Amino acid sequence: MADFIKHKGFKGTVAYSAADKCLHGRIVGIPDTVIYGGNDLIELVDSFNQAVDEYIKDCERLGKPVKKTYSGHFSIRIKPILHRKLDYLAASRKTSVSKIIEKVVSDTISSETTSID
């Protein structure tokens, strides 16, 4: 599980670019793409905090929500043979493919030691 930096309820990623010899990241859980960077961790965190503050101001100015809304619907791509087997498994358990996937995802998230919230 990746570590996140946090500011005002927002989370951001931390990554290293060997080509540019710098740290960078993006704010997650928002409907827009906001990136930031720095030469060291202190600069990266400062850049992230500024990016969050500016993003909040921009959203307020534009009258748009700051957090991403999740519908609970998303598409996944798997091999056709796995799709068929999953469909058969769901039928044999008298449930749906969606319920099986939801359980697997829930179990996977629950087993992580790092909080995702």
Backbone as XML, in Angstrom:
<?xml version="1.0"?>
<chain id="A" units="angstrom">
  <residue number="1" name="MET">
    <atom name="N" x="0.843" y="-1.171" z="0.000"/>
    <atom name="CA" x="0.000" y="0.000" z="0.000"/>
    <atom name="C" x="0.886" y="1.231" z="0.000"/>
  </residue>
  <residue number="2" name="ALA">
    <atom name="N" x="0.560" y="2.187" z="-0.815"/>
    <atom name="CA" x="1.331" y="3.418" z="-0.908"/>
    <atom name="C" x="1.022" y="4.329" z="0.276"/>
  </residue>
  <residue number="3" name="ASP">
    <atom name="N" x="2.003" y="5.115" z="0.648"/>
    <atom name="CA" x="1.788" y="6.141" z="1.659"/>
    <atom name="C" x="1.248" y="7.390" z="0.978"/>
  </residue>
  <residue number="4" name="PHE">
    <atom name="N" x="0.457" y="8.148" z="1.724"/>
    <atom name="CA" x="-0.091" y="9.398" z="1.224"/>
    <atom name="C" x="0.353" y="10.535" z="2.134"/>
  </residue>
  <residue number="5" name="ILE">
    <atom name="N" x="0.417" y="11.735" z="1.580"/>
    <atom name="CA" x="0.551" y="12.927" z="2.410"/>
    <atom name="C" x="-0.847" y="13.512" z="2.523"/>
  </residue>
  <residue number="6" name="LYS">
    <atom name="N" x="-1.113" y="14.227" z="3.624"/>
    <atom name="CA" x="-2.464" y="14.687" z="3.912"/>
    <atom name="C" x="-2.474" y="16.167" z="4.288"/>
  </residue>
  <residue number="7" name="HIS">
    <atom name="N" x="-3.544" y="16.834" z="3.862"/>
    <atom name="CA" x="-3.745" y="18.247" z="4.198"/>
    <atom name="C" x="-5.223" y="18.564" z="4.017"/>
  </residue>
  <residue number="8" name="LYS">
    <atom name="N" x="-5.851" y="19.101" z="5.064"/>
    <atom name="CA" x="-7.250" y="19.530" z="5.015"/>
    <atom name="C" x="-8.196" y="18.455" z="4.477"/>
  </residue>
  <residue number="9" name="GLY">
    <atom name="N" x="-7.952" y="17.208" z="4.848"/>
    <atom name="CA" x="-8.825" y="16.115" z="4.419"/>
    <atom name="C" x="-8.525" y="15.579" z="3.031"/>
  </residue>
  <residue number="10" name="PHE">
    <atom name="N" x="-7.515" y="16.094" z="2.370"/>
    <atom name="CA" x="-7.124" y="15.614" z="1.047"/>
    <atom name="C" x="-5.901" y="14.722" z="1.190"/>
  </residue>
  <residue number="11" name="LYS">
    <atom name="N" x="-5.754" y="13.815" z="0.240"/>
    <atom name="CA" x="-4.583" y="12.943" z="0.206"/>
    <atom name="C" x="-3.857" y="13.146" z="-1.111"/>
  </residue>
  <residue number="12" name="GLY">
    <atom name="N" x="-2.540" y="12.992" z="-1.035"/>
    <atom name="CA" x="-1.725" y="13.113" z="-2.233"/>
    <atom name="C" x="-0.714" y="11.993" z="-2.301"/>
  </residue>
  <residue number="13" name="THR">
    <atom name="N" x="-0.352" y="11.631" z="-3.518"/>
    <atom name="CA" x="0.630" y="10.577" z="-3.729"/>
    <atom name="C" x="2.044" y="11.137" z="-3.609"/>
  </residue>
  <residue number="14" name="VAL">
    <atom name="N" x="2.987" y="10.233" z="-3.408"/>
    <atom name="CA" x="4.409" y="10.577" z="-3.370"/>
    <atom name="C" x="5.134" y="9.632" z="-4.316"/>
  </residue>
  <residue number="15" name="ALA">
    <atom name="N" x="5.821" y="10.191" z="-5.302"/>
    <atom name="CA" x="6.569" y="9.376" z="-6.264"/>
    <atom name="C" x="7.894" y="10.053" z="-6.566"/>
  </residue>
  <residue number="16" name="TYR">
    <atom name="N" x="8.846" y="9.256" z="-7.026"/>
    <atom name="CA" x="10.165" y="9.775" z="-7.377"/>
    <atom name="C" x="10.395" y="9.607" z="-8.867"/>
  </residue>
  <residue number="17" name="SER">
    <atom name="N" x="10.900" y="10.662" z="-9.507"/>
    <atom name="CA" x="11.272" y="10.592" z="-10.912"/>
    <atom name="C" x="12.795" y="10.544" z="-11.002"/>
  </residue>
  <residue number="18" name="ALA">
    <atom name="N" x="13.316" y="9.392" z="-11.402"/>
    <atom name="CA" x="14.771" y="9.254" z="-11.555"/>
    <atom name="C" x="15.269" y="10.144" z="-12.690"/>
  </residue>
  <residue number="19" name="ALA">
    <atom name="N" x="14.477" y="10.264" z="-13.747"/>
    <atom name="CA" x="14.881" y="11.078" z="-14.895"/>
    <atom name="C" x="15.041" y="12.551" z="-14.509"/>
  </residue>
  <residue number="20" name="ASP">
    <atom name="N" x="14.096" y="13.055" z="-13.701"/>
    <atom name="CA" x="14.118" y="14.472" z="-13.303"/>
    <atom name="C" x="14.787" y="14.697" z="-11.956"/>
  </residue>
  <residue number="21" name="LYS">
    <atom name="N" x="15.081" y="13.610" z="-11.260"/>
    <atom name="CA" x="15.692" y="13.671" z="-9.923"/>
    <atom name="C" x="14.874" y="14.563" z="-8.977"/>
  </residue>
  <residue number="22" name="CYS">
    <atom name="N" x="13.566" y="14.314" z="-8.955"/>
    <atom name="CA" x="12.690" y="15.076" z="-8.065"/>
    <atom name="C" x="11.525" y="14.208" z="-7.601"/>
  </residue>
  <residue number="23" name="LEU">
    <atom name="N" x="10.839" y="14.694" z="-6.586"/>
    <atom name="CA" x="9.625" y="14.052" z="-6.091"/>
    <atom name="C" x="8.423" y="14.733" z="-6.728"/>
  </residue>
  <residue number="24" name="HIS">
    <atom name="N" x="7.361" y="13.989" z="-6.906"/>
    <atom name="CA" x="6.137" y="14.558" z="-7.475"/>
    <atom name="C" x="4.949" y="13.748" z="-6.987"/>
  </residue>
  <residue number="25" name="GLY">
    <atom name="N" x="3.764" y="14.261" z="-7.227"/>
    <atom name="CA" x="2.552" y="13.546" z="-6.861"/>
    <atom name="C" x="1.332" y="14.224" z="-7.428"/>
  </residue>
  <residue number="26" name="ARG">
    <atom name="N" x="0.181" y="13.665" z="-7.074"/>
    <atom name="CA" x="-1.096" y="14.248" z="-7.491"/>
    <atom name="C" x="-2.095" y="14.097" z="-6.361"/>
  </residue>
  <residue number="27" name="ILE">
    <atom name="N" x="-3.037" y="15.011" z="-6.320"/>
    <atom name="CA" x="-4.110" y="14.928" z="-5.329"/>
    <atom name="C" x="-5.069" y="13.831" z="-5.794"/>
  </residue>
  <residue number="28" name="VAL">
    <atom name="N" x="-5.432" y="12.927" z="-4.906"/>
    <atom name="CA" x="-6.362" y="11.845" z="-5.252"/>
    <atom name="C" x="-7.740" y="12.128" z="-4.655"/>
  </residue>
  <residue number="29" name="GLY">
    <atom name="N" x="-8.759" y="11.548" z="-5.263"/>
    <atom name="CA" x="-10.121" y="11.693" z="-4.750"/>
    <atom name="C" x="-10.806" y="12.974" z="-5.168"/>
  </residue>
  <residue number="30" name="ILE">
    <atom name="N" x="-10.294" y="13.617" z="-6.219"/>
    <atom name="CA" x="-10.920" y="14.833" z="-6.744"/>
    <atom name="C" x="-11.236" y="14.616" z="-8.220"/>
  </residue>
  <residue number="31" name="PRO">
    <atom name="N" x="-12.197" y="15.384" z="-8.757"/>
    <atom name="CA" x="-12.574" y="15.178" z="-10.154"/>
    <atom name="C" x="-11.632" y="15.833" z="-11.158"/>
  </residue>
  <residue number="32" name="ASP">
    <atom name="N" x="-10.571" y="16.466" z="-10.688"/>
    <atom name="CA" x="-9.623" y="17.156" z="-11.546"/>
    <atom name="C" x="-8.228" y="16.563" z="-11.360"/>
  </residue>
  <residue number="33" name="THR">
    <atom name="N" x="-7.316" y="16.926" z="-12.251"/>
    <atom name="CA" x="-5.930" y="16.504" z="-12.116"/>
    <atom name="C" x="-5.124" y="17.668" z="-11.576"/>
  </residue>
  <residue number="34" name="VAL">
    <atom name="N" x="-4.593" y="17.498" z="-10.366"/>
    <atom name="CA" x="-3.751" y="18.523" z="-9.748"/>
    <atom name="C" x="-2.453" y="17.840" z="-9.336"/>
  </residue>
  <residue number="35" name="ILE">
    <atom name="N" x="-1.345" y="18.319" z="-9.893"/>
    <atom name="CA" x="-0.042" y="17.737" z="-9.596"/>
    <atom name="C" x="0.825" y="18.749" z="-8.857"/>
  </residue>
  <residue number="36" name="TYR">
    <atom name="N" x="1.862" y="18.267" z="-8.208"/>
    <atom name="CA" x="2.787" y="19.100" z="-7.444"/>
    <atom name="C" x="4.135" y="18.406" z="-7.433"/>
  </residue>
  <residue number="37" name="GLY">
    <atom name="N" x="5.171" y="19.135" z="-7.023"/>
    <atom name="CA" x="6.495" y="18.530" z="-7.009"/>
    <atom name="C" x="7.450" y="19.275" z="-6.101"/>
  </residue>
  <residue number="38" name="GLY">
    <atom name="N" x="8.602" y="18.670" z="-5.876"/>
    <atom name="CA" x="9.629" y="19.284" z="-5.057"/>
    <atom name="C" x="10.935" y="18.522" z="-5.163"/>
  </residue>
  <residue number="39" name="ASN">
    <atom name="N" x="12.009" y="19.173" z="-4.756"/>
    <atom name="CA" x="13.321" y="18.541" z="-4.797"/>
    <atom name="C" x="13.585" y="17.633" z="-3.608"/>
  </residue>
  <residue number="40" name="ASP">
    <atom name="N" x="12.841" y="17.840" z="-2.522"/>
    <atom name="CA" x="12.963" y="16.982" z="-1.343"/>
    <atom name="C" x="11.583" y="16.866" z="-0.709"/>
  </residue>
  <residue number="41" name="LEU">
    <atom name="N" x="11.491" y="16.079" z="0.344"/>
    <atom name="CA" x="10.188" y="15.821" z="0.961"/>
    <atom name="C" x="9.554" y="17.087" z="1.533"/>
  </residue>
  <residue number="42" name="ILE">
    <atom name="N" x="10.359" y="17.950" z="2.113"/>
    <atom name="CA" x="9.818" y="19.203" z="2.673"/>
    <atom name="C" x="9.204" y="20.052" z="1.569"/>
  </residue>
  <residue number="43" name="GLU">
    <atom name="N" x="9.918" y="20.211" z="0.446"/>
    <atom name="CA" x="9.374" y="20.967" z="-0.690"/>
    <atom name="C" x="8.126" y="20.307" z="-1.252"/>
  </residue>
  <residue number="44" name="LEU">
    <atom name="N" x="8.140" y="18.983" z="-1.324"/>
    <atom name="CA" x="6.985" y="18.261" z="-1.859"/>
    <atom name="C" x="5.750" y="18.501" z="-0.996"/>
  </residue>
  <residue number="45" name="VAL">
    <atom name="N" x="5.906" y="18.392" z="0.315"/>
    <atom name="CA" x="4.770" y="18.601" z="1.220"/>
    <atom name="C" x="4.277" y="20.047" z="1.129"/>
  </residue>
  <residue number="46" name="ASP">
    <atom name="N" x="5.190" y="21.008" z="1.090"/>
    <atom name="CA" x="4.787" y="22.412" z="0.943"/>
    <atom name="C" x="4.035" y="22.628" z="-0.368"/>
  </residue>
  <residue number="47" name="SER">
    <atom name="N" x="4.540" y="22.040" z="-1.448"/>
    <atom name="CA" x="3.901" y="22.166" z="-2.757"/>
    <atom name="C" x="2.515" y="21.521" z="-2.745"/>
  </residue>
  <residue number="48" name="PHE">
    <atom name="N" x="2.392" y="20.359" z="-2.094"/>
    <atom name="CA" x="1.096" y="19.683" z="-1.965"/>
    <atom name="C" x="0.119" y="20.563" z="-1.189"/>
  </residue>
  <residue number="49" name="ASN">
    <atom name="N" x="0.554" y="21.089" z="-0.040"/>
    <atom name="CA" x="-0.323" y="21.937" z="0.774"/>
    <atom name="C" x="-0.804" y="23.147" z="-0.020"/>
  </residue>
  <residue number="50" name="GLN">
    <atom name="N" x="0.099" y="23.779" z="-0.756"/>
    <atom name="CA" x="-0.282" y="24.929" z="-1.586"/>
    <atom name="C" x="-1.253" y="24.512" z="-2.685"/>
  </residue>
  <residue number="51" name="ALA">
    <atom name="N" x="-1.004" y="23.367" z="-3.293"/>
    <atom name="CA" x="-1.891" y="22.877" z="-4.359"/>
    <atom name="C" x="-3.296" y="22.628" z="-3.818"/>
  </residue>
  <residue number="52" name="VAL">
    <atom name="N" x="-3.396" y="22.038" z="-2.637"/>
    <atom name="CA" x="-4.711" y="21.797" z="-2.017"/>
    <atom name="C" x="-5.407" y="23.122" z="-1.738"/>
  </residue>
  <residue number="53" name="ASP">
    <atom name="N" x="-4.697" y="24.058" z="-1.124"/>
    <atom name="CA" x="-5.284" y="25.360" z="-0.794"/>
    <atom name="C" x="-5.785" y="26.078" z="-2.042"/>
  </residue>
  <residue number="54" name="GLU">
    <atom name="N" x="-4.979" y="26.073" z="-3.105"/>
    <atom name="CA" x="-5.385" y="26.716" z="-4.357"/>
    <atom name="C" x="-6.559" y="25.989" z="-4.999"/>
  </residue>
  <residue number="55" name="TYR">
    <atom name="N" x="-6.547" y="24.681" z="-4.934"/>
    <atom name="CA" x="-7.637" y="23.894" z="-5.512"/>
    <atom name="C" x="-8.953" y="24.224" z="-4.803"/>
  </residue>
  <residue number="56" name="ILE">
    <atom name="N" x="-8.929" y="24.288" z="-3.480"/>
    <atom name="CA" x="-10.130" y="24.632" z="-2.718"/>
    <atom name="C" x="-10.629" y="26.020" z="-3.116"/>
  </residue>
  <residue number="57" name="LYS">
    <atom name="N" x="-9.728" y="26.994" z="-3.199"/>
    <atom name="CA" x="-10.107" y="28.363" z="-3.595"/>
    <atom name="C" x="-10.718" y="28.379" z="-4.997"/>
  </residue>
  <residue number="58" name="ASP">
    <atom name="N" x="-10.097" y="27.656" z="-5.928"/>
    <atom name="CA" x="-10.617" y="27.611" z="-7.298"/>
    <atom name="C" x="-12.014" y="26.999" z="-7.343"/>
  </residue>
  <residue number="59" name="CYS">
    <atom name="N" x="-12.216" y="25.921" z="-6.592"/>
    <atom name="CA" x="-13.540" y="25.279" z="-6.569"/>
    <atom name="C" x="-14.587" y="26.210" z="-5.982"/>
  </residue>
  <residue number="60" name="GLU">
    <atom name="N" x="-14.232" y="26.908" z="-4.905"/>
    <atom name="CA" x="-15.168" y="27.860" z="-4.298"/>
    <atom name="C" x="-15.506" y="28.980" z="-5.277"/>
  </residue>
  <residue number="61" name="ARG">
    <atom name="N" x="-14.487" y="29.492" z="-5.968"/>
    <atom name="CA" x="-14.691" y="30.575" z="-6.928"/>
    <atom name="C" x="-15.589" y="30.120" z="-8.079"/>
  </residue>
  <residue number="62" name="LEU">
    <atom name="N" x="-15.426" y="28.874" z="-8.511"/>
    <atom name="CA" x="-16.207" y="28.344" z="-9.628"/>
    <atom name="C" x="-17.534" y="27.715" z="-9.200"/>
  </residue>
  <residue number="63" name="GLY">
    <atom name="N" x="-17.743" y="27.581" z="-7.876"/>
    <atom name="CA" x="-18.973" y="26.977" z="-7.375"/>
    <atom name="C" x="-19.097" y="25.504" z="-7.684"/>
  </residue>
  <residue number="64" name="LYS">
    <atom name="N" x="-17.981" y="24.783" z="-7.657"/>
    <atom name="CA" x="-18.014" y="23.353" z="-7.956"/>
    <atom name="C" x="-17.566" y="22.549" z="-6.747"/>
  </residue>
  <residue number="65" name="PRO">
    <atom name="N" x="-18.010" y="21.295" z="-6.652"/>
    <atom name="CA" x="-17.616" y="20.463" z="-5.505"/>
    <atom name="C" x="-16.123" y="20.164" z="-5.527"/>
  </residue>
  <residue number="66" name="VAL">
    <atom name="N" x="-15.518" y="20.092" z="-4.332"/>
    <atom name="CA" x="-14.080" y="19.852" z="-4.241"/>
    <atom name="C" x="-13.732" y="18.370" z="-4.220"/>
  </residue>
  <residue number="67" name="LYS">
    <atom name="N" x="-14.636" y="17.546" z="-3.772"/>
    <atom name="CA" x="-14.373" y="16.102" z="-3.677"/>
    <atom name="C" x="-15.068" y="15.370" z="-4.820"/>
  </residue>
  <residue number="68" name="LYS">
    <atom name="N" x="-14.459" y="14.282" z="-5.216"/>
    <atom name="CA" x="-15.017" y="13.433" z="-6.258"/>
    <atom name="C" x="-16.211" y="12.673" z="-5.694"/>
  </residue>
  <residue number="69" name="THR">
    <atom name="N" x="-17.253" y="12.557" z="-6.481"/>
    <atom name="CA" x="-18.387" y="11.729" z="-6.075"/>
    <atom name="C" x="-18.230" y="10.361" z="-6.749"/>
  </residue>
  <residue number="70" name="TYR">
    <atom name="N" x="-18.567" y="9.345" z="-6.021"/>
    <atom name="CA" x="-18.429" y="7.982" z="-6.537"/>
    <atom name="C" x="-19.807" y="7.373" z="-6.716"/>
  </residue>
  <residue number="71" name="SER">
    <atom name="N" x="-20.061" y="6.851" z="-7.898"/>
    <atom name="CA" x="-21.369" y="6.291" z="-8.218"/>
    <atom name="C" x="-21.502" y="4.834" z="-7.778"/>
  </residue>
  <residue number="72" name="GLY">
    <atom name="N" x="-20.366" y="4.172" z="-7.580"/>
    <atom name="CA" x="-20.406" y="2.748" z="-7.283"/>
    <atom name="C" x="-20.371" y="1.899" z="-8.545"/>
  </residue>
  <residue number="73" name="HIS">
    <atom name="N" x="-20.273" y="2.559" z="-9.694"/>
    <atom name="CA" x="-20.190" y="1.856" z="-10.981"/>
    <atom name="C" x="-18.823" y="2.106" z="-11.594"/>
  </residue>
  <residue number="74" name="PHE">
    <atom name="N" x="-18.180" y="1.036" z="-12.076"/>
    <atom name="CA" x="-16.946" y="1.186" z="-12.836"/>
    <atom name="C" x="-16.777" y="-0.042" z="-13.717"/>
  </residue>
  <residue number="75" name="SER">
    <atom name="N" x="-16.014" y="0.125" z="-14.771"/>
    <atom name="CA" x="-15.769" y="-0.982" z="-15.697"/>
    <atom name="C" x="-14.416" y="-1.597" z="-15.402"/>
  </residue>
  <residue number="76" name="ILE">
    <atom name="N" x="-14.355" y="-2.909" z="-15.546"/>
    <atom name="CA" x="-13.073" y="-3.591" z="-15.436"/>
    <atom name="C" x="-12.887" y="-4.441" z="-16.684"/>
  </residue>
  <residue number="77" name="ARG">
    <atom name="N" x="-11.644" y="-4.730" z="-16.997"/>
    <atom name="CA" x="-11.348" y="-5.587" z="-18.126"/>
    <atom name="C" x="-10.601" y="-6.807" z="-17.602"/>
  </residue>
  <residue number="78" name="ILE">
    <atom name="N" x="-11.138" y="-7.974" z="-17.928"/>
    <atom name="CA" x="-10.475" y="-9.226" z="-17.568"/>
    <atom name="C" x="-10.506" y="-10.146" z="-18.775"/>
  </residue>
  <residue number="79" name="LYS">
    <atom name="N" x="-9.720" y="-11.190" z="-18.725"/>
    <atom name="CA" x="-9.694" y="-12.161" z="-19.822"/>
    <atom name="C" x="-11.078" y="-12.802" z="-19.956"/>
  </residue>
  <residue number="80" name="PRO">
    <atom name="N" x="-11.520" y="-13.048" z="-21.188"/>
    <atom name="CA" x="-12.842" y="-13.647" z="-21.403"/>
    <atom name="C" x="-13.040" y="-14.961" z="-20.640"/>
  </residue>
  <residue number="81" name="ILE">
    <atom name="N" x="-12.010" y="-15.775" z="-20.541"/>
    <atom name="CA" x="-12.142" y="-17.052" z="-19.824"/>
    <atom name="C" x="-12.446" y="-16.808" z="-18.347"/>
  </residue>
  <residue number="82" name="LEU">
    <atom name="N" x="-11.812" y="-15.788" z="-17.762"/>
    <atom name="CA" x="-12.096" y="-15.453" z="-16.367"/>
    <atom name="C" x="-13.515" y="-14.919" z="-16.215"/>
  </residue>
  <residue number="83" name="HIS">
    <atom name="N" x="-13.953" y="-14.135" z="-17.186"/>
    <atom name="CA" x="-15.313" y="-13.606" z="-17.156"/>
    <atom name="C" x="-16.329" y="-14.755" z="-17.158"/>
  </residue>
  <residue number="84" name="ARG">
    <atom name="N" x="-16.093" y="-15.731" z="-18.039"/>
    <atom name="CA" x="-16.993" y="-16.886" z="-18.126"/>
    <atom name="C" x="-17.002" y="-17.662" z="-16.808"/>
  </residue>
  <residue number="85" name="LYS">
    <atom name="N" x="-15.821" y="-17.939" z="-16.264"/>
    <atom name="CA" x="-15.736" y="-18.691" z="-15.012"/>
    <atom name="C" x="-16.390" y="-17.927" z="-13.865"/>
  </residue>
  <residue number="86" name="LEU">
    <atom name="N" x="-16.221" y="-16.627" z="-13.851"/>
    <atom name="CA" x="-16.842" y="-15.803" z="-12.816"/>
    <atom name="C" x="-18.365" y="-15.846" z="-12.930"/>
  </residue>
  <residue number="87" name="ASP">
    <atom name="N" x="-18.865" y="-15.809" z="-14.153"/>
    <atom name="CA" x="-20.303" y="-15.902" z="-14.381"/>
    <atom name="C" x="-20.844" y="-17.247" z="-13.892"/>
  </residue>
  <residue number="88" name="TYR">
    <atom name="N" x="-20.132" y="-18.324" z="-14.190"/>
    <atom name="CA" x="-20.541" y="-19.656" z="-13.732"/>
    <atom name="C" x="-20.501" y="-19.741" z="-12.199"/>
  </residue>
  <residue number="89" name="LEU">
    <atom name="N" x="-19.448" y="-19.176" z="-11.607"/>
    <atom name="CA" x="-19.336" y="-19.186" z="-10.148"/>
    <atom name="C" x="-20.507" y="-18.443" z="-9.508"/>
  </residue>
  <residue number="90" name="ALA">
    <atom name="N" x="-20.829" y="-17.289" z="-10.056"/>
    <atom name="CA" x="-21.950" y="-16.507" z="-9.523"/>
    <atom name="C" x="-23.256" y="-17.304" z="-9.620"/>
  </residue>
  <residue number="91" name="ALA">
    <atom name="N" x="-23.473" y="-17.940" z="-10.755"/>
    <atom name="CA" x="-24.699" y="-18.733" z="-10.934"/>
    <atom name="C" x="-24.743" y="-19.892" z="-9.940"/>
  </residue>
  <residue number="92" name="SER">
    <atom name="N" x="-23.595" y="-20.544" z="-9.732"/>
    <atom name="CA" x="-23.574" y="-21.684" z="-8.811"/>
    <atom name="C" x="-23.816" y="-21.250" z="-7.367"/>
  </residue>
  <residue number="93" name="ARG">
    <atom name="N" x="-23.481" y="-20.021" z="-7.049"/>
    <atom name="CA" x="-23.700" y="-19.494" z="-5.686"/>
    <atom name="C" x="-25.022" y="-18.740" z="-5.561"/>
  </residue>
  <residue number="94" name="LYS">
    <atom name="N" x="-25.762" y="-18.679" z="-6.657"/>
    <atom name="CA" x="-27.044" y="-17.968" z="-6.693"/>
    <atom name="C" x="-26.875" y="-16.509" z="-6.267"/>
  </residue>
  <residue number="95" name="THR">
    <atom name="N" x="-25.872" y="-15.885" z="-6.845"/>
    <atom name="CA" x="-25.590" y="-14.474" z="-6.585"/>
    <atom name="C" x="-25.205" y="-13.832" z="-7.914"/>
  </residue>
  <residue number="96" name="SER">
    <atom name="N" x="-24.698" y="-12.613" z="-7.856"/>
    <atom name="CA" x="-24.304" y="-11.914" z="-9.083"/>
    <atom name="C" x="-22.787" y="-11.757" z="-9.157"/>
  </residue>
  <residue number="97" name="VAL">
    <atom name="N" x="-22.313" y="-11.520" z="-10.355"/>
    <atom name="CA" x="-20.895" y="-11.238" z="-10.558"/>
    <atom name="C" x="-20.504" y="-10.013" z="-9.731"/>
  </residue>
  <residue number="98" name="SER">
    <atom name="N" x="-21.346" y="-8.993" z="-9.724"/>
    <atom name="CA" x="-21.053" y="-7.772" z="-8.964"/>
    <atom name="C" x="-20.878" y="-8.057" z="-7.477"/>
  </residue>
  <residue number="99" name="LYS">
    <atom name="N" x="-21.716" y="-8.915" z="-6.919"/>
    <atom name="CA" x="-21.618" y="-9.246" z="-5.488"/>
    <atom name="C" x="-20.306" y="-9.977" z="-5.180"/>
  </residue>
  <residue number="100" name="ILE">
    <atom name="N" x="-19.891" y="-10.870" z="-6.061"/>
    <atom name="CA" x="-18.621" y="-11.577" z="-5.852"/>
    <atom name="C" x="-17.458" y="-10.596" z="-5.905"/>
  </residue>
  <residue number="101" name="ILE">
    <atom name="N" x="-17.451" y="-9.720" z="-6.907"/>
    <atom name="CA" x="-16.370" y="-8.732" z="-7.029"/>
    <atom name="C" x="-16.368" y="-7.794" z="-5.833"/>
  </residue>
  <residue number="102" name="GLU">
    <atom name="N" x="-17.551" y="-7.353" z="-5.392"/>
    <atom name="CA" x="-17.637" y="-6.473" z="-4.226"/>
    <atom name="C" x="-17.037" y="-7.147" z="-2.992"/>
  </residue>
  <residue number="103" name="LYS">
    <atom name="N" x="-17.320" y="-8.435" z="-2.802"/>
    <atom name="CA" x="-16.777" y="-9.166" z="-1.651"/>
    <atom name="C" x="-15.257" y="-9.274" z="-1.726"/>
  </residue>
  <residue number="104" name="VAL">
    <atom name="N" x="-14.733" y="-9.587" z="-2.896"/>
    <atom name="CA" x="-13.280" y="-9.702" z="-3.065"/>
    <atom name="C" x="-12.611" y="-8.352" z="-2.792"/>
  </residue>
  <residue number="105" name="VAL">
    <atom name="N" x="-13.177" y="-7.290" z="-3.335"/>
    <atom name="CA" x="-12.610" y="-5.951" z="-3.110"/>
    <atom name="C" x="-12.696" y="-5.582" z="-1.632"/>
  </residue>
  <residue number="106" name="SER">
    <atom name="N" x="-13.837" y="-5.818" z="-1.018"/>
    <atom name="CA" x="-14.005" y="-5.518" z="0.409"/>
    <atom name="C" x="-13.008" y="-6.285" z="1.267"/>
  </residue>
  <residue number="107" name="ASP">
    <atom name="N" x="-12.857" y="-7.584" z="0.992"/>
    <atom name="CA" x="-11.897" y="-8.407" z="1.744"/>
    <atom name="C" x="-10.469" y="-7.910" z="1.548"/>
  </residue>
  <residue number="108" name="THR">
    <atom name="N" x="-10.133" y="-7.517" z="0.325"/>
    <atom name="CA" x="-8.786" y="-7.022" z="0.039"/>
    <atom name="C" x="-8.516" y="-5.719" z="0.779"/>
  </residue>
  <residue number="109" name="ILE">
    <atom name="N" x="-9.460" y="-4.805" z="0.745"/>
    <atom name="CA" x="-9.291" y="-3.519" z="1.431"/>
    <atom name="C" x="-9.227" y="-3.732" z="2.935"/>
  </residue>
  <residue number="110" name="SER">
    <atom name="N" x="-10.061" y="-4.612" z="3.467"/>
    <atom name="CA" x="-10.076" y="-4.882" z="4.906"/>
    <atom name="C" x="-8.764" y="-5.486" z="5.393"/>
  </residue>
  <residue number="111" name="SER">
    <atom name="N" x="-8.076" y="-6.231" z="4.526"/>
    <atom name="CA" x="-6.843" y="-6.893" z="4.942"/>
    <atom name="C" x="-5.635" y="-5.961" z="4.927"/>
  </residue>
  <residue number="112" name="GLU">
    <atom name="N" x="-5.781" y="-4.786" z="4.340"/>
    <atom name="CA" x="-4.666" y="-3.831" z="4.300"/>
    <atom name="C" x="-4.453" y="-3.230" z="5.682"/>
  </residue>
  <residue number="113" name="THR">
    <atom name="N" x="-3.207" y="-3.081" z="6.049"/>
    <atom name="CA" x="-2.895" y="-2.507" z="7.364"/>
    <atom name="C" x="-2.884" y="-0.993" z="7.333"/>
  </residue>
  <residue number="114" name="THR">
    <atom name="N" x="-2.680" y="-0.391" z="6.158"/>
    <atom name="CA" x="-2.666" y="1.069" z="6.028"/>
    <atom name="C" x="-4.078" y="1.547" z="5.752"/>
  </residue>
  <residue number="115" name="SER">
    <atom name="N" x="-4.519" y="2.537" z="6.478"/>
    <atom name="CA" x="-5.860" y="3.082" z="6.287"/>
    <atom name="C" x="-5.964" y="3.808" z="4.944"/>
  </residue>
  <residue number="116" name="ILE">
    <atom name="N" x="-7.029" y="3.542" z="4.232"/>
    <atom name="CA" x="-7.249" y="4.189" z="2.941"/>
    <atom name="C" x="-8.194" y="5.373" z="3.095"/>
  </residue>
  <residue number="117" name="ASP">
    <atom name="N" x="-8.939" y="5.429" z="4.177"/>
    <atom name="CA" x="-9.931" y="6.514" z="4.355"/>
    <atom name="C" x="-9.317" y="7.879" z="4.274"/>
  </residue>
</chain>
